Each structure stands twice: as structure tokens, then as C-alpha cells.
Amino acid sequence: MHLSHVKVYNFKSIQELDISLGRYNPVVGYNNAGKSNFLRAISWLLKKSALPESCFHDPSKEAWVEGTVVGVSSAIHLLPENQQQQIEPFIISDQLTFRRIQKTPGTTASLVKLEVLDGSGNWRANPTGIDNALGTMLPEPVHIKAMDDAGDDVSKFAAKNTIGLLIKYALDLARANNQSAMQTVDASLAALGTHLNGQTRIPELTSLESSATQSLASLFSGIDVQIEIPPPSLDEIIKSTTIKLVEQGSNNPRAFADYGHGTQRTVQMALIQLLAKYASQVGSAGNNTVILIDEPELYLHPQAICSVAAALKDLSSGDFQIFFSTHSPMMVGADDAAETVVFWKCPQRGTTYRQKIASALSGISNSQHQTDVIYSLSHSSQWLFSEKPIIVEGKTERHLLPAVYFGATGKRLNQASASLIESAGSGGSIDIAKLFKNLGYTPKVVFDLDFAFKEAPSLNLISPADPNLNSCLQWFAANSSSLGFNLDCTGLPRKGGAMNPEKAYEQLAIALPTECRNIHNLFKPINIWLWPGGAIEAHLGIAKTNAARAQFAALAMAGGGVSHAADPQTLLDFSNWI
């Protein structure tokens, strides 16, 4: 069971939001995009409180957050029979839709209503028993904010914080695996009860009880005073649990709050990692605890960030639904990119988000092309943290273009909010570009010159009757024999000759520079860059070897600029085009 859909209305920077959810929900976006507000909205949906005016996007309107839960049948057994009867009329196709609504700012919590959608599509306000039933199936969330004191979550026990959940799981394991020890604890608590109220009662308590009865008799006879001190239960005892830290080599435990933010955050994330392990050992109960974390990577070493990401993913496979905002690509695995939510803030519409890759793929009809796109995007999640996706055909551009851009501008690509995506060939590049357009980006695509001849005409990106294109085809026909390259049935260079096709296109660019440049200029307005010299190496003036590419990149990244290239002006033009 988990939240499958959330709608947010008039909450902080969010005017209106309607978003599908999974069990594992990374949230990315630039600062002030509204990521934390989205997590707060989910927290408010599951944990009732009165919102101040600052939580209303428009104080003159009501604020509400709606959630749809799927798989309700897996958790309804947790409810007593009367609550099951109360909630069953609202379960439609194993789903339950409810919302938290506050009409005006500054009201009391009693005026914050819970409404449930009935089978007729009408909202029913506060049906009997529903709030308690939801609280059992969807307990209060664990909400860890970026700038909160980690001690509130770790150093002191609470029923729904990290340390509280860990102790609960530890005791559940003890009851299952170490019954004798738990029986000893229960027996000790029972013995404590006899010392307070039973046969072995502390004499001073009995004496106090007798003295109180005598004192009362002087004023009102016929009534005895009986003092009962209930023994504490184990659940009550563990509420006083605290955590202290002891540095290795020291015997002096120190309070958690005495350590710096880095240590506190590291311990906090380590315990969340441990929570994943304990949750898997205890097994499924059927309910769904939502964990909301703002920037879990704060203060953590890169290796620790990867470990925390893995732990959160593990938790999502059990009775936990995970939401976290992040600025770190290490928190989002490439295999999670398709379900990651990218938030941004629109001046007119407030916080909004880009369509998920998973749903945008439906715009690509060919299933093989979908597979190619997914494969290409699975190499990296860096594009989630940029605004300018640049799609390249292969590893050569992916390795060289960061150095070219740095040499030409003195800046790194990420400073231009750009990221490189390696496609599975020229056809895949176009599909990826279409996908990013569907997501609201303006992608740019980089091709070798041969794209204009092999792929572009069939994609209606250039007319087969283009005079520059035909001049080049005529040149191929006239020079193939003398230069030693073979032609296919369309009149284009193919493998098998003394000169390979890549070299043939380079020779074409040397022989007809104006025509090749005209073709290049034809594609620039539609965000496609063709290397007018044939391929990038022709402009760099290097051989097509890894050693030559590495040498050029090293010099450019060391501050050598691009003046050592064969055609520095085209490299500067390319960098400006980005």
C-alpha cells in the first residue's frame, strides 16, 4: 500500500500541482523551486496541524492536499472490525482518496478537516473513524528537514522518528527471536509491580497509605485511602531512550547535540541506513510509513551519499514510501532517472514540474526506439540537474566537448547548466531530443556531417533537392574512384574501400567548404550542430585515436585554450552556440 497520486492546491509556492508517485520518489530542481514545499505538503496531508498564513499561496483561498492510496486491501487487516466497516464504503477498486483541507489561515487545528471521496465522487467531511483508520494504515510520516536539529530525529526517542522506529524493530525482533529474554523483561516488570502494589510491597508505601486513611478518618470516617502506582510498561520505559556518542579511545560519552552538524547528519543517515536493514528483517506489516528527507546528502562524504541512497531504495521495497529532495547526482541512480520529479518555479504558475521520463516515453511509438532512449539515458543522471541537454552520438564528443568548452570559455559545461547525453547513434539522438522537447527542455544535438546525408532527408530536416546536398553527392560520384572509397546504392560512402567513409566526408569538406558550411548553417536554427569539417577531429587537427584526444583535452583543461586546434574559430562558434 502506498500513495500513488497527490494533488496540492494553494500551499506555499505551489498554486496547483497534480503528480503521480511511486514507492521511491527522488525530487530535484534548483534552489527555491519548491521541492521542500512539496515534501511539507505531503507531511501535512498525513499529520494534521493548523497552517499559518505563510503556508497559503493566496491567503484569500482555501488550501488543501489530496492523496490517493492504492493497495488498501493489503493493510485493512490492521484495523479493528468496526473501523474496517467504517472505511470500506470509501474503498473503490482497492483505492482510497482523501484530502486535508483548511479554509482560512490562522484557524485552530479542530477546523482543519479530513474529507474522503465516496463512490459517487462526492467529498464526505470527517466520516466516523476514518481519521483513526488512516492513521493506522498511514502512520505519521518521518519528516527530516534539511536545517532541522538532527537531535530531534536521532538523540531522543519518539514514536515516529528514526531512533523510535529502530528501537521498535529491535524489540519486534527480540519478541520473535529471543522470547526467553523478553519473558525475563516482562517478569521483571511484573515483579516491580508487586513491589509497588502487591505482596512484596515497599513497607513505606503501605505505611503512607495507612497514615492517609487515618488522617482522612479524622474528617470523614468510613473511607480508606488506597494508593496504586502502576508499574511502567516496556513501551513507556523506552520513551526515555537517548543516544550519546563515544569517540574511540575515550570513555566519556558526550551528548549528541555536542557534536557538529556534519557528525550529527552522518549519524542520522547511518541510522536511516540501519533502518533499512532492520525493516527487512522484521518483515511486512502492511501499513505504509512515509519518509520525507530534505537533502540527505548534506555534510556527507561522497561514498556515504551513495550508501544512503542505496539504503533509501531498500526501504522503499518494504513498508516505507520514500521522498527526498536532492542537489546531488549521486543520490539519483541512472535507473531511477525515469521516475525522478524535476521541479522548477514559473513566475506565473508558481512551483511546477516537468513530465517524468517514464510517461514522456509514451510519445515515442517505436518500442525499439524507446529501448534505445532508455539505454542512452541510463548512462547518467547528470541531465536531471541541468537545463540544457546536449545530445551527442558517442564517447568521442562526450569526452572531448567538456574540454573544448572549457578551452573556449574558461568555464565548465555545468556552469552553463548543460549536460551531455550519449545516444545510441544518430537515430537515437533524434528520439532523445523529441523526448526532452516533450519534457519542456530545448535540447541541442551534435552530429557528424554525414547525418545531413544519411538521416536528415528521411526526417524532413533537409530537402533531398537541396543544391548544396546535391553538389556534395555529385562530388562523391566524381571522386570515389580516384580517392578509393566505395559508394552505396544511394551514392554515399560505405565501408570496404581503401578510404573509409569518415575520411571521405573529411575530403568532401576540404573540397567543398562553402557547400558543407551552408548545410551546417541550415541546421543551426533547429538546434542541430553538424561538424562542417566532417567530424570533430578535423577541427581539432588530431588523429582519431584515444591518445590524441586525451592529449588535446589535457592541454585545453590545463588552460591552453583552443588555439592549438586546427580550426579554433569553429570551436569558439560551437561553444557560443551552446
C-alpha positions as CSV (number, residue, x, y, z in Angstrom):
1,M,0.0,0.0,0.0
2,H,1.3,3.5,-0.8
3,L,0.4,6.9,-2.0
4,S,0.0,6.7,-5.8
5,H,-1.1,10.3,-6.5
6,V,-1.0,13.6,-4.8
7,K,-2.7,16.9,-5.7
8,V,-1.7,20.1,-3.9
9,Y,-3.6,23.4,-4.0
10,N,-2.6,26.8,-2.7
11,F,0.2,25.5,-0.5
12,K,3.2,27.9,-0.1
13,S,4.8,28.3,-3.5
14,I,2.5,25.7,-5.1
15,Q,-0.6,27.2,-6.8
16,E,-1.7,23.8,-8.1
17,L,0.1,20.5,-8.6
18,D,-1.1,17.1,-9.7
19,I,1.6,14.4,-9.7
20,S,1.8,10.6,-9.8
21,L,4.0,8.8,-7.3
22,G,5.9,5.6,-6.8
23,R,7.4,4.0,-3.7
24,Y,10.7,5.7,-4.4
25,N,10.5,9.4,-5.3
26,P,13.6,11.5,-5.8
27,V,12.8,15.2,-6.2
28,V,15.3,17.5,-7.9
29,G,15.4,21.1,-9.0
30,Y,17.2,24.4,-8.5
31,N,17.1,26.3,-5.2
32,N,13.8,27.9,-4.4
33,A,12.0,25.7,-6.9
34,G,9.6,24.4,-4.3
35,K,11.0,20.9,-3.6
36,S,10.8,21.3,0.2
37,N,7.3,22.7,0.0
38,F,6.1,19.6,-1.9
39,L,7.5,17.4,1.0
40,R,5.8,19.7,3.6
41,A,2.5,19.3,1.7
42,I,2.7,15.5,1.9
43,S,3.7,15.8,5.6
44,W,0.6,18.0,6.3
45,L,-1.7,15.5,4.5
46,L,-0.6,12.7,6.8
47,K,-0.1,14.8,10.0
48,K,-2.8,17.2,11.0
49,S,-1.9,20.7,12.0
50,A,-3.2,24.2,11.6
51,L,-1.4,26.1,8.8
52,P,-0.3,29.7,9.4
53,E,-0.9,32.3,6.8
54,S,2.7,31.9,5.4
55,C,1.7,28.4,4.2
56,F,-1.1,29.8,1.9
57,H,0.0,30.8,-1.6
58,D,-3.1,33.0,-1.7
59,P,-4.5,33.7,1.8
60,S,-7.9,34.5,0.4
61,K,-8.3,30.9,-0.8
62,E,-8.5,27.6,0.9
63,A,-5.5,25.2,1.0
64,W,-5.8,21.5,0.5
65,V,-3.7,18.4,-0.2
66,E,-5.3,15.3,-1.7
67,G,-3.8,11.8,-1.7
68,T,-4.8,8.6,-3.4
69,V,-3.7,5.3,-1.8
70,V,-3.5,2.1,-3.8
71,G,-3.4,-1.4,-2.4
72,V,-5.7,-0.7,0.6
73,S,-6.6,-4.4,0.9
74,S,-3.1,-5.2,1.9
75,A,-3.4,-3.0,5.1
76,I,-7.1,-3.1,6.0
77,H,-6.5,-6.2,8.2
78,L,-4.6,-3.9,10.6
79,L,-7.8,-2.2,11.6
80,P,-10.3,-3.4,14.2
81,E,-13.6,-4.7,12.7
82,N,-15.6,-1.6,13.4
83,Q,-13.0,0.6,11.6
84,Q,-12.9,-1.8,8.6
85,Q,-16.7,-1.4,8.3
86,Q,-16.4,2.4,8.5
87,I,-13.7,2.7,5.8
88,E,-14.9,0.0,3.3
89,P,-17.6,2.2,1.7
90,F,-14.9,4.6,0.5
91,I,-12.6,2.0,-1.0
92,I,-13.1,2.0,-4.7
93,S,-11.1,-0.5,-6.8
94,D,-8.7,-1.1,-3.9
95,Q,-8.1,2.7,-3.8
96,L,-8.9,5.3,-1.2
97,T,-8.8,9.1,-1.9
98,F,-8.8,11.6,0.9
99,R,-7.7,15.2,1.4
100,R,-6.7,17.6,4.2
101,I,-8.4,21.0,3.8
102,Q,-8.1,24.3,5.7
103,K,-10.5,27.1,4.6
104,T,-8.6,30.1,6.0
105,P,-5.3,30.9,7.6
106,G,-4.9,31.1,11.4
107,T,-7.7,28.8,12.4
108,T,-7.4,26.1,15.1
109,A,-6.5,22.5,14.3
110,S,-10.1,21.5,15.0
111,L,-11.2,23.4,12.0
112,V,-8.8,21.5,9.7
113,K,-11.0,18.9,8.0
114,L,-10.3,15.5,6.6
115,E,-12.5,14.7,3.6
116,V,-12.9,11.3,1.9
117,L,-14.1,10.7,-1.7
118,D,-17.1,8.4,-1.8
119,G,-18.3,6.1,-4.6
120,S,-20.3,8.8,-6.2
121,G,-17.4,11.2,-6.5
122,N,-18.5,13.5,-3.6
123,W,-16.4,14.6,-0.7
124,R,-17.5,13.5,2.7
125,A,-16.2,15.5,5.6
126,N,-14.8,13.7,8.6
127,P,-16.6,10.3,8.3
128,T,-16.7,8.5,11.6
129,G,-13.5,6.6,12.3
130,I,-11.8,7.4,9.1
131,D,-9.1,9.6,10.6
132,N,-8.0,6.9,13.0
133,A,-8.1,4.2,10.3
134,L,-5.9,6.3,8.1
135,G,-3.6,6.9,11.0
136,T,-3.1,3.1,11.4
137,M,-2.6,2.4,7.7
138,L,-0.6,5.6,7.0
139,P,1.2,6.5,10.3
140,E,2.6,9.9,10.9
141,P,5.5,10.5,8.5
142,V,9.2,10.7,9.4
143,H,10.0,14.2,8.1
144,I,13.7,15.2,8.2
145,K,14.2,18.8,7.1
146,A,17.5,20.0,5.8
147,M,18.2,22.5,8.5
148,D,16.5,20.8,11.4
149,D,18.4,19.8,14.5
150,A,19.3,16.1,13.8
151,G,19.0,15.5,17.6
152,D,15.2,15.7,17.3
153,D,15.3,12.7,15.0
154,V,18.1,10.7,16.5
155,S,19.1,11.5,20.0
156,K,15.7,11.3,21.7
157,F,13.0,8.7,21.3
158,A,9.8,9.5,19.6
159,A,7.3,7.0,18.2
160,K,7.8,8.1,14.5
161,N,11.4,9.3,14.4
162,T,14.4,7.3,13.2
163,I,15.6,6.1,16.6
164,G,12.0,5.3,17.7
165,L,11.4,3.1,14.6
166,L,14.8,1.4,15.1
167,I,14.0,0.5,18.8
168,K,10.6,-0.7,17.8
169,Y,12.1,-3.0,15.2
170,A,14.7,-4.2,17.6
171,L,12.0,-5.1,20.1
172,D,9.9,-6.8,17.4
173,L,13.0,-8.9,16.5
174,A,13.6,-9.7,20.2
175,R,10.0,-10.9,20.6
176,A,10.3,-13.1,17.5
177,N,13.9,-14.4,18.0
178,N,14.7,-14.1,21.8
179,Q,11.5,-14.9,23.6
180,S,13.2,-16.0,26.8
181,A,14.9,-12.6,27.2
182,M,11.6,-10.8,26.6
183,Q,9.9,-13.1,29.1
184,T,12.6,-12.1,31.6
185,V,11.9,-8.4,31.0
186,D,8.2,-9.0,31.4
187,A,8.8,-10.9,34.6
188,S,11.0,-8.2,36.0
189,L,8.3,-5.6,35.2
190,A,5.7,-7.8,36.9
191,A,8.0,-8.1,39.9
192,L,8.3,-4.4,40.0
193,G,4.5,-4.2,40.1
194,T,4.4,-6.4,43.2
195,H,6.9,-4.2,45.0
196,L,4.6,-1.2,44.3
197,N,1.2,-2.7,44.8
198,G,1.5,-6.5,45.6
199,Q,2.5,-8.9,48.3
200,T,6.1,-7.6,48.4
201,R,5.1,-4.0,48.5
202,I,7.6,-1.5,49.9
203,P,6.6,-1.0,53.6
204,E,6.9,2.7,53.4
205,L,4.1,2.8,50.7
206,T,1.9,0.7,52.9
207,S,2.6,3.0,55.9
208,L,1.8,6.0,53.8
209,E,-1.5,4.5,52.7
210,S,-2.4,3.7,56.4
211,S,-1.4,7.2,57.6
212,A,-3.5,8.8,54.8
213,T,-6.5,6.7,55.8
214,Q,-6.1,7.7,59.5
215,S,-5.8,11.4,58.5
216,L,-9.0,11.1,56.4
217,A,-10.8,9.4,59.3
218,S,-10.5,12.5,61.5
219,L,-12.5,14.4,58.9
220,F,-14.6,11.8,57.2
221,S,-14.9,8.2,58.5
222,G,-15.8,5.1,56.7
223,I,-13.5,5.6,53.7
224,D,-10.0,4.1,53.3
225,V,-7.2,5.6,51.1
226,Q,-5.7,3.1,48.6
227,I,-2.6,4.2,46.7
228,E,-1.9,2.4,43.4
229,I,1.3,3.0,41.5
230,P,1.1,1.3,38.1
231,P,4.3,-0.3,37.0
232,P,5.8,1.1,33.8
233,S,5.4,-0.9,30.7
234,L,8.3,-1.6,28.4
235,D,6.8,0.8,25.8
236,E,6.8,3.6,28.4
237,I,10.3,2.9,29.5
238,I,11.9,3.1,26.1
239,K,10.3,6.6,25.6
240,S,13.1,7.9,27.7
241,T,15.8,6.5,25.4
242,T,18.6,8.8,24.4
243,I,21.7,8.4,22.2
244,K,25.1,9.5,23.2
245,L,28.3,9.3,21.2
246,V,31.7,8.0,22.4
247,E,34.8,8.7,20.5
248,Q,37.1,5.7,20.1
249,G,39.8,5.8,22.8
250,S,37.6,7.8,25.1
251,N,35.4,6.6,28.0
252,N,33.5,9.8,28.2
253,P,30.1,9.7,26.4
254,R,29.0,13.0,25.0
255,A,25.5,14.3,24.2
256,F,24.6,14.0,20.6
257,A,24.0,17.8,20.4
258,D,27.6,18.5,21.5
259,Y,28.9,17.4,18.1
260,G,29.0,19.4,14.9
261,H,26.3,19.4,12.2
262,G,28.5,17.1,10.0
263,T,28.7,14.4,12.6
264,Q,25.1,14.7,13.6
265,R,23.9,14.4,10.0
266,T,26.3,11.5,9.3
267,V,24.9,9.6,12.4
268,Q,21.4,10.4,11.3
269,M,21.8,9.0,7.8
270,A,23.8,6.0,9.2
271,L,20.8,5.1,11.4
272,I,18.4,5.5,8.4
273,Q,20.7,3.1,6.6
274,L,20.4,0.7,9.5
275,L,16.6,1.2,9.5
276,A,16.5,-0.4,6.0
277,K,18.3,-3.4,7.4
278,Y,16.1,-3.8,10.4
279,A,12.9,-3.3,8.4
280,S,13.8,-6.1,6.0
281,Q,14.5,-8.4,8.9
282,V,11.2,-7.7,10.7
283,G,9.1,-8.3,7.6
284,S,6.0,-6.7,6.2
285,A,3.1,-5.4,8.4
286,G,1.1,-4.0,5.5
287,N,0.9,-0.3,6.5
288,N,3.0,2.4,4.9
289,T,5.3,4.8,6.7
290,V,6.3,7.8,4.6
291,I,9.8,9.1,5.0
292,L,10.4,12.6,3.8
293,I,14.0,13.9,3.7
294,D,15.3,17.3,2.5
295,E,18.8,16.9,1.1
296,P,20.0,13.7,2.7
297,E,23.5,14.3,1.2
298,L,24.2,17.4,3.4
299,Y,27.6,17.1,5.2
300,L,28.2,13.6,3.9
301,H,31.2,12.1,2.2
302,P,30.5,11.1,-1.4
303,Q,30.9,7.4,-0.5
304,A,28.4,7.9,2.3
305,I,26.0,9.6,-0.1
306,C,25.9,6.5,-2.3
307,S,25.3,4.3,0.8
308,V,22.4,6.4,2.0
309,A,20.8,6.4,-1.5
310,A,21.0,2.6,-1.5
311,A,19.5,2.4,2.0
312,L,16.6,4.6,1.0
313,K,16.0,2.5,-2.1
314,D,16.0,-0.7,0.1
315,L,13.5,0.9,2.5
316,S,11.1,1.6,-0.5
317,S,10.9,-2.1,-1.2
318,G,9.3,-2.7,2.2
319,D,6.7,-0.8,4.3
320,F,8.2,2.6,3.6
321,Q,7.5,5.1,0.8
322,I,10.5,7.4,0.2
323,F,10.5,11.0,-0.8
324,F,13.7,13.1,-0.8
325,S,14.9,16.3,-2.4
326,T,18.5,16.5,-3.5
327,H,21.1,18.5,-5.4
328,S,23.4,15.6,-5.8
329,P,23.5,13.3,-8.8
330,M,25.0,10.6,-6.5
331,M,21.6,10.4,-4.8
332,V,19.8,9.5,-8.0
333,G,20.9,6.4,-9.8
334,A,20.6,6.3,-13.6
335,D,18.0,3.5,-13.2
336,D,15.8,5.9,-11.1
337,A,16.0,8.8,-13.5
338,A,12.9,7.9,-15.4
339,E,10.8,8.3,-12.2
340,T,12.5,11.3,-10.8
341,V,10.5,14.5,-10.5
342,V,12.2,17.7,-11.7
343,F,10.7,20.8,-10.1
344,W,11.0,24.4,-11.3
345,K,9.3,27.7,-10.5
346,C,7.3,29.5,-13.1
347,P,6.7,33.3,-12.4
348,Q,3.0,32.9,-13.4
349,R,2.1,29.4,-12.1
350,G,4.5,29.0,-9.1
351,T,6.1,25.7,-8.4
352,T,5.5,23.2,-11.2
353,Y,7.3,20.1,-12.5
354,R,8.4,18.5,-15.7
355,Q,6.8,15.4,-17.0
356,K,8.5,12.3,-15.9
357,I,10.7,10.4,-18.5
358,A,8.6,7.3,-17.9
359,S,5.4,9.0,-19.1
360,A,7.1,11.1,-21.8
361,L,8.3,7.9,-23.4
362,S,4.8,7.2,-24.5
363,G,5.3,9.8,-27.2
364,I,7.8,7.5,-28.9
365,S,5.8,4.9,-30.7
366,N,8.5,2.5,-31.8
367,S,9.3,0.1,-28.9
368,Q,12.9,-0.4,-30.1
369,H,13.4,3.3,-30.1
370,Q,12.1,3.5,-26.6
371,T,14.6,0.9,-25.5
372,D,17.4,2.8,-27.2
373,V,16.4,6.0,-25.4
374,I,16.2,4.3,-22.0
375,Y,19.6,2.8,-22.6
376,S,21.1,6.1,-23.5
377,L,19.7,7.9,-20.5
378,S,20.8,5.1,-18.2
379,H,24.4,6.0,-18.6
380,S,24.0,9.0,-16.3
381,S,21.5,11.0,-14.2
382,Q,23.5,14.3,-14.6
383,W,20.9,15.6,-17.1
384,L,18.4,15.8,-14.2
385,F,20.4,18.6,-12.7
386,S,20.8,20.7,-15.9
387,E,18.6,22.9,-18.1
388,K,20.5,22.4,-21.4
389,P,20.6,18.7,-22.5
390,I,23.2,18.3,-25.3
391,I,22.9,15.0,-27.1
392,V,26.0,13.5,-28.8
393,E,26.4,10.4,-30.9
394,G,29.2,8.7,-29.0
395,K,32.1,8.7,-26.5
396,T,34.3,10.9,-28.6
397,E,32.2,14.0,-28.1
398,R,31.2,13.1,-24.5
399,H,35.0,13.0,-23.6
400,L,36.1,15.9,-25.8
401,L,33.4,18.5,-25.6
402,P,33.8,19.4,-21.9
403,A,37.5,20.2,-22.7
404,V,36.6,22.1,-25.9
405,Y,34.0,24.2,-24.0
406,F,36.4,24.9,-21.1
407,G,39.2,25.8,-23.5
408,A,37.0,28.2,-25.4
409,T,35.2,29.9,-22.5
410,G,37.2,29.1,-19.3
411,K,34.1,27.6,-17.8
412,R,32.8,24.1,-17.3
413,L,29.7,22.8,-19.0
414,N,27.8,22.5,-15.8
415,Q,28.3,26.3,-15.2
416,A,26.3,26.8,-18.4
417,S,23.6,24.4,-16.9
418,A,24.4,22.0,-19.7
419,S,24.9,18.2,-19.6
420,L,26.0,15.7,-22.2
421,I,23.9,12.7,-23.1
422,E,25.5,10.0,-25.3
423,S,23.0,8.4,-27.7
424,A,23.0,5.0,-29.3
425,G,23.6,6.5,-32.8
426,S,22.2,9.4,-34.8
427,G,18.6,8.0,-34.9
428,G,18.6,7.6,-31.2
429,S,19.8,11.2,-30.8
430,I,16.7,12.5,-32.6
431,D,14.4,10.3,-30.4
432,I,16.1,11.6,-27.2
433,A,15.7,15.2,-28.5
434,K,12.0,14.6,-29.1
435,L,11.7,13.2,-25.6
436,F,13.3,16.2,-24.0
437,K,11.1,18.6,-26.0
438,N,8.1,16.7,-24.6
439,L,9.6,17.4,-21.1
440,G,9.8,21.1,-21.8
441,Y,13.5,21.4,-22.5
442,T,15.2,22.9,-25.5
443,P,17.7,20.2,-26.4
444,K,20.7,20.6,-28.7
445,V,22.0,17.7,-30.8
446,V,25.6,17.3,-32.2
447,F,26.2,15.2,-35.3
448,D,29.0,14.4,-37.7
449,L,28.5,15.8,-41.2
450,D,27.2,12.5,-42.6
451,F,23.9,13.0,-40.7
452,A,22.8,15.5,-43.2
453,F,23.1,12.9,-46.0
454,K,22.1,9.6,-44.2
455,E,19.3,10.6,-41.8
456,A,18.2,14.1,-42.2
457,P,16.3,13.8,-45.6
458,S,14.1,11.0,-44.3
459,L,13.3,13.0,-41.2
460,N,12.3,16.0,-43.3
461,L,15.1,18.1,-41.8
462,I,16.6,18.9,-45.2
463,S,15.2,18.6,-48.7
464,P,16.6,15.9,-51.0
465,A,16.6,18.6,-53.6
466,D,18.8,21.0,-51.6
467,P,21.5,22.3,-54.0
468,N,24.3,22.1,-51.5
469,L,23.4,18.5,-50.8
470,N,23.3,17.6,-54.5
471,S,26.6,19.3,-55.1
472,C,28.2,17.1,-52.4
473,L,26.6,13.9,-53.9
474,Q,28.0,14.8,-57.3
475,W,31.4,15.3,-55.8
476,F,31.2,11.8,-54.2
477,A,30.3,10.3,-57.5
478,A,33.1,12.1,-59.3
479,N,35.9,11.3,-56.8
480,S,35.1,7.9,-55.4
481,S,37.4,6.0,-57.8
482,S,40.3,8.4,-57.6
483,L,40.3,8.6,-53.8
484,G,39.5,5.0,-53.2
485,F,36.2,5.0,-51.3
486,N,33.2,2.9,-52.2
487,L,29.6,4.2,-52.7
488,D,26.4,2.5,-51.6
489,C,23.1,2.4,-53.7
490,T,22.3,6.0,-52.5
491,G,25.6,7.4,-53.7
492,L,27.1,7.8,-50.2
493,P,30.5,6.5,-49.0
494,R,30.4,3.0,-47.5
495,K,32.9,0.7,-45.8
496,G,35.1,-1.6,-47.8
497,G,37.3,0.8,-49.8
498,A,40.9,2.0,-49.4
499,M,39.5,5.2,-47.8
500,N,36.9,4.7,-45.1
501,P,33.7,6.8,-45.1
502,E,34.8,9.1,-42.3
503,K,37.8,10.1,-44.3
504,A,35.7,10.6,-47.4
505,Y,33.5,13.1,-45.6
506,E,36.6,15.0,-44.4
507,Q,37.8,15.1,-48.0
508,L,34.4,16.4,-49.1
509,A,34.6,19.2,-46.5
510,I,38.1,20.2,-47.8
511,A,36.9,20.1,-51.4
512,L,33.5,21.9,-50.9
513,P,33.9,24.0,-47.8
514,T,31.2,26.5,-48.8
515,E,28.6,23.8,-49.5
516,C,29.4,22.0,-46.3
517,R,29.2,25.2,-44.3
518,N,25.9,26.1,-45.9
519,I,24.5,22.7,-44.8
520,H,25.9,23.3,-41.3
521,N,24.2,26.7,-41.2
522,L,20.9,25.2,-42.3
523,F,20.7,23.0,-39.2
524,K,21.8,25.5,-36.5
525,P,18.5,27.3,-36.2
526,I,16.8,24.0,-35.3
527,N,19.4,23.3,-32.6
528,I,21.4,20.8,-34.5
529,W,25.1,21.2,-34.9
530,L,26.9,19.5,-37.7
531,W,30.7,19.5,-37.8
532,P,31.3,21.2,-41.2
533,G,34.7,19.6,-41.4
534,G,33.2,16.1,-41.3
535,A,33.8,15.2,-37.6
536,I,35.2,17.0,-34.5
537,E,38.7,15.6,-35.0
538,A,39.0,17.6,-38.3
539,H,38.5,20.9,-36.4
540,L,40.8,19.8,-33.6
541,G,43.5,18.7,-36.0
542,I,44.2,15.4,-34.3
543,A,44.1,11.8,-35.3
544,K,41.1,9.6,-34.4
545,T,42.9,7.9,-31.5
546,N,42.3,7.9,-27.8
547,A,45.8,9.1,-27.2
548,A,45.4,12.1,-29.4
549,R,42.0,13.0,-27.9
550,A,43.4,12.7,-24.4
551,Q,46.4,14.9,-25.2
552,F,44.2,17.7,-26.7
553,A,41.8,17.5,-23.8
554,A,44.5,17.7,-21.2
555,L,46.1,20.8,-22.8
556,A,42.7,22.5,-23.1
557,M,41.7,21.8,-19.5
558,A,45.2,22.9,-18.3
559,G,44.4,26.4,-19.6
560,G,45.8,26.1,-23.1
561,G,42.6,27.3,-24.7
562,V,41.8,26.1,-28.2
563,S,44.4,28.0,-30.1
564,H,46.3,24.7,-30.6
565,A,43.4,23.3,-32.7
566,A,43.4,23.3,-36.4
567,D,40.2,25.3,-36.6
568,P,39.8,27.3,-33.3
569,Q,37.1,29.6,-34.7
570,T,34.6,26.7,-35.3
571,L,35.3,25.5,-31.7
572,L,34.6,29.0,-30.4
573,D,31.4,29.1,-32.5
574,F,30.3,25.8,-31.1
575,S,30.8,27.0,-27.6
576,N,28.8,30.1,-28.2
577,W,26.1,28.0,-29.8
578,I,25.8,26.1,-26.5
